Amino acid sequence: SLDNLGLQDLRTIEVQREGGPLRAAESVAQTGKQAIILTDWDDRGNRIESDLKIQLDALCVPYNTDIKRRLRDICIKDIKDVESLDSLYERLRTIVLRQKI
């Protein structure tokens, strides 16, 4: 989804594929960069976010959750997960382009 939005240059770490919050946090710590936490806005996503923040704090890794909060506030009525961001973008883009004609 993020690749389809033109964000290919970001290094993404999928928490579950990485082996859970601890391993994901360790991967981010090795980069020396800030983490941007983008989990789904359901209960499971919020639990993963909470666990990940605990692990990142323990490793003194800075993180940002504001982007997720803003996206959630804008998109919550239309989509429930990060993977759907690209399809929402395309739907909105189509609507805007049709209105220009």
Protein Blocks (a to p, Z undefined) as FASTA:
>chain_A
ZZmnopampccddfklnnpjklmmmmmmmnopacdddddfbfklmmmmmmmmmmmmmnop
acdfklmmmmmmmmmmmpcbfklmmmmmmmmmmmmmmmmZZ
